[in-house]
Amino acid sequence: MLLQIFSFVLDIVFGLLTSICLLRLYMQIERVPFGNPVGRLVFAFSDWLVLPLRRVVPAARRWDPSCLVAALLLQAVQYLLLWLLMAGSVPMAWVAWMAVFSVLRVALSAMMGLLIVYAVLSWVQTRSPIADVITRLAEPLLRPLRRIIPIIGGIDLSVLVALVLLQVAMMVLGQLQMGMP
């Protein structure tokens, strides 16, 4: 039970930090300004790790791979701690594979959360800086689906379809992870 509790706490702490690093990367790719409350929060929680990595990992056009490296490092540390707790009962390569799968899982979960917040905000028609950031981040995910799925009765079903597709991707990822040696 103690291992479960420790694993849960690690998953929360490292998952949040990983999602913030991935959000920073996504905001850079989508050219969302960081002068809003979301951007300031992202900088506050990720600068300590991303800025030193920039000295080692060079930027590539519109995106900063040091954010992705930071996310992978955070997940590697999480699974290294778990590996140490399990007294090395699994091969060390497990740490690297779990880190990669976990970054993908965090990214998919973050996209699902973003789309749920976007849908809720679209119902209440709020005009705030956070709503604008959420919209700018969600629109690129929904744009390809909106080309295919028509608006039915004045209702945009693209968010629902995107959530279903993301959930299917999570299932596939889980099966791949379970099939891993």
MARPARO-575599 format. One record per residue (C-alpha): residue in three letters; x, y, z; residue number from 1. Coordinates in pm, 1 decimal, decimal comma. Example, Ala and Ser with C-alpha at 12.3 -4.5 7.8 and 13.67 -1.06 7.14 Angstrom:
<rec residu="ALA" X="1230,0" Y="-450,0" Z="780,0" num="1"/>
<rec residu="SER" X="1367,0" Y="-106,0" Z="714,0" num="2"/>
! end
This chain:
<rec residu="MET" X="0,0" Y="0,0" Z="0,0" num="1"/>
<rec residu="LEU" X="287,2" Y="236,6" Z="75,4" num="2"/>
<rec residu="LEU" X="427,0" Y="183,4" Z="-274,1" num="3"/>
<rec residu="GLN" X="83,7" Y="266,4" Z="-419,8" num="4"/>
<rec residu="ILE" X="61,1" Y="589,6" Z="-221,3" num="5"/>
<rec residu="PHE" X="414,8" Y="691,3" Z="-315,1" num="6"/>
<rec residu="SER" X="349,6" Y="606,3" Z="-680,0" num="7"/>
<rec residu="PHE" X="27,8" Y="810,8" Z="-675,1" num="8"/>
<rec residu="VAL" X="201,3" Y="1117,0" Z="-526,9" num="9"/>
<rec residu="LEU" X="487,8" Y="1085,7" Z="-777,0" num="10"/>
<rec residu="ASP" X="238,6" Y="1056,1" Z="-1062,1" num="11"/>
<rec residu="ILE" X="59,0" Y="1373,9" Z="-953,5" num="12"/>
<rec residu="VAL" X="370,1" Y="1586,5" Z="-897,0" num="13"/>
<rec residu="PHE" X="569,1" Y="1468,4" Z="-1197,4" num="14"/>
<rec residu="GLY" X="258,8" Y="1452,9" Z="-1419,0" num="15"/>
<rec residu="LEU" X="175,4" Y="1816,9" Z="-1349,5" num="16"/>
<rec residu="LEU" X="532,5" Y="1931,9" Z="-1410,9" num="17"/>
<rec residu="THR" X="550,4" Y="1723,6" Z="-1729,2" num="18"/>
<rec residu="SER" X="221,8" Y="1865,6" Z="-1857,8" num="19"/>
<rec residu="ILE" X="345,6" Y="2218,5" Z="-1788,8" num="20"/>
<rec residu="CYS" X="661,3" Y="2153,0" Z="-1992,5" num="21"/>
<rec residu="LEU" X="451,5" Y="2008,3" Z="-2275,8" num="22"/>
<rec residu="LEU" X="213,3" Y="2305,3" Z="-2254,1" num="23"/>
<rec residu="ARG" X="509,9" Y="2539,9" Z="-2283,6" num="24"/>
<rec residu="LEU" X="619,6" Y="2358,0" Z="-2598,3" num="25"/>
<rec residu="TYR" X="268,6" Y="2362,0" Z="-2745,6" num="26"/>
<rec residu="MET" X="221,9" Y="2731,0" Z="-2667,6" num="27"/>
<rec residu="GLN" X="549,2" Y="2803,4" Z="-2850,2" num="28"/>
<rec residu="ILE" X="446,8" Y="2597,9" Z="-3152,5" num="29"/>
<rec residu="GLU" X="108,5" Y="2773,6" Z="-3170,9" num="30"/>
<rec residu="ARG" X="268,7" Y="3112,6" Z="-3100,8" num="31"/>
<rec residu="VAL" X="43,2" Y="3182,8" Z="-2804,9" num="32"/>
<rec residu="PRO" X="181,3" Y="3482,7" Z="-2613,7" num="33"/>
<rec residu="PHE" X="311,1" Y="3412,4" Z="-2265,7" num="34"/>
<rec residu="GLY" X="205,1" Y="3751,9" Z="-2122,6" num="35"/>
<rec residu="ASN" X="-123,9" Y="3609,3" Z="-1993,9" num="36"/>
<rec residu="PRO" X="-191,7" Y="3432,6" Z="-1662,8" num="37"/>
<rec residu="VAL" X="-148,4" Y="3086,5" Z="-1818,8" num="38"/>
<rec residu="GLY" X="186,0" Y="3181,1" Z="-1973,7" num="39"/>
<rec residu="ARG" X="315,7" Y="3331,2" Z="-1651,9" num="40"/>
<rec residu="LEU" X="215,7" Y="3015,2" Z="-1463,6" num="41"/>
<rec residu="VAL" X="389,8" Y="2797,5" Z="-1722,7" num="42"/>
<rec residu="PHE" X="709,6" Y="3002,8" Z="-1695,0" num="43"/>
<rec residu="ALA" X="698,4" Y="3002,4" Z="-1315,0" num="44"/>
<rec residu="PHE" X="678,5" Y="2622,7" Z="-1297,7" num="45"/>
<rec residu="SER" X="910,0" Y="2529,9" Z="-1584,9" num="46"/>
<rec residu="ASP" X="1191,2" Y="2788,7" Z="-1605,3" num="47"/>
<rec residu="TRP" X="1398,9" Y="2609,7" Z="-1340,6" num="48"/>
<rec residu="LEU" X="1433,0" Y="2308,1" Z="-1570,2" num="49"/>
<rec residu="VAL" X="1387,8" Y="2437,2" Z="-1924,8" num="50"/>
<rec residu="LEU" X="1630,7" Y="2731,5" Z="-1911,7" num="51"/>
<rec residu="PRO" X="1936,5" Y="2524,3" Z="-1810,9" num="52"/>
<rec residu="LEU" X="1847,8" Y="2264,8" Z="-2076,4" num="53"/>
<rec residu="ARG" X="1846,1" Y="2536,1" Z="-2345,5" num="54"/>
<rec residu="ARG" X="2221,3" Y="2565,7" Z="-2301,9" num="55"/>
<rec residu="VAL" X="2255,9" Y="2202,2" Z="-2408,0" num="56"/>
<rec residu="VAL" X="1958,4" Y="2149,3" Z="-2641,0" num="57"/>
<rec residu="PRO" X="1944,5" Y="2400,8" Z="-2928,2" num="58"/>
<rec residu="ALA" X="1617,2" Y="2552,5" Z="-3049,1" num="59"/>
<rec residu="ALA" X="1463,9" Y="2421,5" Z="-3369,8" num="60"/>
<rec residu="ARG" X="1266,1" Y="2685,1" Z="-3563,9" num="61"/>
<rec residu="ARG" X="929,9" Y="2749,0" Z="-3396,3" num="62"/>
<rec residu="TRP" X="974,3" Y="2515,5" Z="-3105,3" num="63"/>
<rec residu="ASP" X="1205,2" Y="2458,2" Z="-2815,7" num="64"/>
<rec residu="PRO" X="1302,4" Y="2090,9" Z="-2783,3" num="65"/>
<rec residu="SER" X="1437,1" Y="2159,1" Z="-2433,4" num="66"/>
<rec residu="CYS" X="1073,2" Y="2155,2" Z="-2317,3" num="67"/>
<rec residu="LEU" X="1029,7" Y="1804,1" Z="-2455,4" num="68"/>
<rec residu="VAL" X="1361,4" Y="1693,3" Z="-2306,3" num="69"/>
<rec residu="ALA" X="1249,9" Y="1839,3" Z="-1971,6" num="70"/>
<rec residu="ALA" X="924,4" Y="1640,8" Z="-1990,3" num="71"/>
<rec residu="LEU" X="1115,1" Y="1320,2" Z="-2067,7" num="72"/>
<rec residu="LEU" X="1362,8" Y="1385,2" Z="-1786,8" num="73"/>
<rec residu="LEU" X="1085,2" Y="1445,1" Z="-1536,0" num="74"/>
<rec residu="GLN" X="917,6" Y="1118,2" Z="-1627,8" num="75"/>
<rec residu="ALA" X="1251,1" Y="934,9" Z="-1623,8" num="76"/>
<rec residu="VAL" X="1316,6" Y="1061,5" Z="-1270,9" num="77"/>
<rec residu="GLN" X="969,0" Y="950,8" Z="-1162,7" num="78"/>
<rec residu="TYR" X="1018,9" Y="598,3" Z="-1294,5" num="79"/>
<rec residu="LEU" X="1375,9" Y="582,7" Z="-1168,7" num="80"/>
<rec residu="LEU" X="1245,1" Y="654,0" Z="-817,4" num="81"/>
<rec residu="LEU" X="985,6" Y="380,2" Z="-858,6" num="82"/>
<rec residu="TRP" X="1249,4" Y="142,7" Z="-995,2" num="83"/>
<rec residu="LEU" X="1466,7" Y="207,1" Z="-690,1" num="84"/>
<rec residu="LEU" X="1169,1" Y="140,9" Z="-463,2" num="85"/>
<rec residu="MET" X="1105,3" Y="-187,9" Z="-638,0" num="86"/>
<rec residu="ALA" X="1470,5" Y="-278,0" Z="-566,1" num="87"/>
<rec residu="GLY" X="1548,9" Y="-315,6" Z="-933,8" num="88"/>
<rec residu="SER" X="1300,9" Y="-600,0" Z="-984,8" num="89"/>
<rec residu="VAL" X="1254,9" Y="-495,5" Z="-1349,8" num="90"/>
<rec residu="PRO" X="1525,0" Y="-419,8" Z="-1607,3" num="91"/>
<rec residu="MET" X="1668,0" Y="-66,9" Z="-1610,9" num="92"/>
<rec residu="ALA" X="1544,2" Y="-23,3" Z="-1970,3" num="93"/>
<rec residu="TRP" X="1194,4" Y="-25,2" Z="-1816,1" num="94"/>
<rec residu="VAL" X="1262,0" Y="325,2" Z="-1681,0" num="95"/>
<rec residu="ALA" X="1331,0" Y="469,7" Z="-2026,4" num="96"/>
<rec residu="TRP" X="1033,3" Y="300,3" Z="-2192,3" num="97"/>
<rec residu="MET" X="796,0" Y="397,9" Z="-1913,3" num="98"/>
<rec residu="ALA" X="916,9" Y="758,3" Z="-1936,2" num="99"/>
<rec residu="VAL" X="839,0" Y="771,7" Z="-2308,9" num="100"/>
<rec residu="PHE" X="496,6" Y="609,7" Z="-2267,2" num="101"/>
<rec residu="SER" X="419,5" Y="834,1" Z="-1973,5" num="102"/>
<rec residu="VAL" X="502,3" Y="1152,5" Z="-2166,8" num="103"/>
<rec residu="LEU" X="266,2" Y="1036,7" Z="-2440,9" num="104"/>
<rec residu="ARG" X="-1,9" Y="955,1" Z="-2183,3" num="105"/>
<rec residu="VAL" X="37,4" Y="1296,4" Z="-2018,1" num="106"/>
<rec residu="ALA" X="16,0" Y="1468,7" Z="-2358,1" num="107"/>
<rec residu="LEU" X="-304,2" Y="1283,8" Z="-2451,1" num="108"/>
<rec residu="SER" X="-458,1" Y="1348,4" Z="-2108,7" num="109"/>
<rec residu="ALA" X="-367,5" Y="1716,1" Z="-2132,1" num="110"/>
<rec residu="MET" X="-531,5" Y="1741,9" Z="-2474,5" num="111"/>
<rec residu="MET" X="-846,5" Y="1582,4" Z="-2336,8" num="112"/>
<rec residu="GLY" X="-849,5" Y="1822,6" Z="-2042,8" num="113"/>
<rec residu="LEU" X="-793,2" Y="2118,0" Z="-2273,6" num="114"/>
<rec residu="LEU" X="-1085,7" Y="2016,0" Z="-2494,1" num="115"/>
<rec residu="ILE" X="-1317,3" Y="1966,6" Z="-2195,4" num="116"/>
<rec residu="VAL" X="-1230,4" Y="2311,7" Z="-2059,3" num="117"/>
<rec residu="TYR" X="-1275,7" Y="2456,9" Z="-2409,0" num="118"/>
<rec residu="ALA" X="-1621,5" Y="2299,3" Z="-2439,8" num="119"/>
<rec residu="VAL" X="-1732,2" Y="2425,0" Z="-2097,7" num="120"/>
<rec residu="LEU" X="-1602,8" Y="2776,1" Z="-2168,8" num="121"/>
<rec residu="SER" X="-1785,8" Y="2778,3" Z="-2503,0" num="122"/>
<rec residu="TRP" X="-2114,4" Y="2715,9" Z="-2320,9" num="123"/>
<rec residu="VAL" X="-2075,2" Y="3009,9" Z="-2084,1" num="124"/>
<rec residu="GLN" X="-1928,7" Y="3258,0" Z="-2334,6" num="125"/>
<rec residu="THR" X="-1672,6" Y="3405,8" Z="-2100,1" num="126"/>
<rec residu="ARG" X="-1434,9" Y="3672,0" Z="-2226,1" num="127"/>
<rec residu="SER" X="-1116,7" Y="3641,6" Z="-2027,4" num="128"/>
<rec residu="PRO" X="-748,9" Y="3612,3" Z="-2113,6" num="129"/>
<rec residu="ILE" X="-754,5" Y="3247,8" Z="-2003,8" num="130"/>
<rec residu="ALA" X="-1048,6" Y="3170,2" Z="-2232,9" num="131"/>
<rec residu="ASP" X="-862,3" Y="3323,4" Z="-2525,6" num="132"/>
<rec residu="VAL" X="-555,5" Y="3109,0" Z="-2453,8" num="133"/>
<rec residu="ILE" X="-767,7" Y="2793,3" Z="-2424,5" num="134"/>
<rec residu="THR" X="-937,0" Y="2874,9" Z="-2754,9" num="135"/>
<rec residu="ARG" X="-605,6" Y="2935,5" Z="-2932,0" num="136"/>
<rec residu="LEU" X="-472,7" Y="2604,4" Z="-2801,6" num="137"/>
<rec residu="ALA" X="-785,2" Y="2398,3" Z="-2877,8" num="138"/>
<rec residu="GLU" X="-861,7" Y="2530,1" Z="-3226,6" num="139"/>
<rec residu="PRO" X="-564,8" Y="2360,2" Z="-3402,3" num="140"/>
<rec residu="LEU" X="-675,2" Y="2026,5" Z="-3256,2" num="141"/>
<rec residu="LEU" X="-1033,1" Y="2073,9" Z="-3376,8" num="142"/>
<rec residu="ARG" X="-972,0" Y="2236,0" Z="-3716,8" num="143"/>
<rec residu="PRO" X="-905,2" Y="1908,5" Z="-3907,8" num="144"/>
<rec residu="LEU" X="-1218,1" Y="1748,6" Z="-3760,5" num="145"/>
<rec residu="ARG" X="-1433,8" Y="2049,4" Z="-3845,0" num="146"/>
<rec residu="ARG" X="-1343,4" Y="2005,0" Z="-4211,6" num="147"/>
<rec residu="ILE" X="-1495,9" Y="1656,5" Z="-4199,8" num="148"/>
<rec residu="ILE" X="-1777,4" Y="1681,0" Z="-3943,6" num="149"/>
<rec residu="PRO" X="-2058,8" Y="1919,8" Z="-4028,7" num="150"/>
<rec residu="ILE" X="-2233,1" Y="2132,1" Z="-3767,6" num="151"/>
<rec residu="ILE" X="-2558,4" Y="1950,6" Z="-3692,0" num="152"/>
<rec residu="GLY" X="-2852,6" Y="2154,7" Z="-3570,7" num="153"/>
<rec residu="GLY" X="-2620,5" Y="2439,6" Z="-3476,2" num="154"/>
<rec residu="ILE" X="-2408,1" Y="2210,8" Z="-3257,5" num="155"/>
<rec residu="ASP" X="-2039,2" Y="2151,4" Z="-3320,1" num="156"/>
<rec residu="LEU" X="-1963,6" Y="1784,5" Z="-3249,7" num="157"/>
<rec residu="SER" X="-1592,1" Y="1812,6" Z="-3326,4" num="158"/>
<rec residu="VAL" X="-1499,2" Y="1832,9" Z="-2956,5" num="159"/>
<rec residu="LEU" X="-1689,7" Y="1512,7" Z="-2882,1" num="160"/>
<rec residu="VAL" X="-1527,5" Y="1331,4" Z="-3174,8" num="161"/>
<rec residu="ALA" X="-1183,4" Y="1458,5" Z="-3071,1" num="162"/>
<rec residu="LEU" X="-1237,5" Y="1332,4" Z="-2716,8" num="163"/>
<rec residu="VAL" X="-1341,4" Y="990,0" Z="-2846,3" num="164"/>
<rec residu="LEU" X="-1036,0" Y="973,8" Z="-3074,5" num="165"/>
<rec residu="LEU" X="-805,8" Y="1075,9" Z="-2789,8" num="166"/>
<rec residu="GLN" X="-958,0" Y="809,7" Z="-2566,3" num="167"/>
<rec residu="VAL" X="-901,1" Y="548,6" Z="-2839,4" num="168"/>
<rec residu="ALA" X="-539,5" Y="667,9" Z="-2865,4" num="169"/>
<rec residu="MET" X="-506,0" Y="623,5" Z="-2486,5" num="170"/>
<rec residu="MET" X="-635,7" Y="265,3" Z="-2518,4" num="171"/>
<rec residu="VAL" X="-390,3" Y="187,8" Z="-2798,9" num="172"/>
<rec residu="LEU" X="-107,4" Y="340,8" Z="-2597,4" num="173"/>
<rec residu="GLY" X="-205,8" Y="130,5" Z="-2297,0" num="174"/>
<rec residu="GLN" X="-201,7" Y="-187,3" Z="-2505,7" num="175"/>
<rec residu="LEU" X="138,4" Y="-98,7" Z="-2650,1" num="176"/>
<rec residu="GLN" X="268,6" Y="-31,2" Z="-2301,3" num="177"/>
<rec residu="MET" X="135,3" Y="-362,1" Z="-2169,5" num="178"/>
<rec residu="GLY" X="297,1" Y="-548,1" Z="-2460,5" num="179"/>
<rec residu="MET" X="631,9" Y="-390,3" Z="-2382,8" num="180"/>
<rec residu="PRO" X="899,5" Y="-628,2" Z="-2247,0" num="181"/>
! end
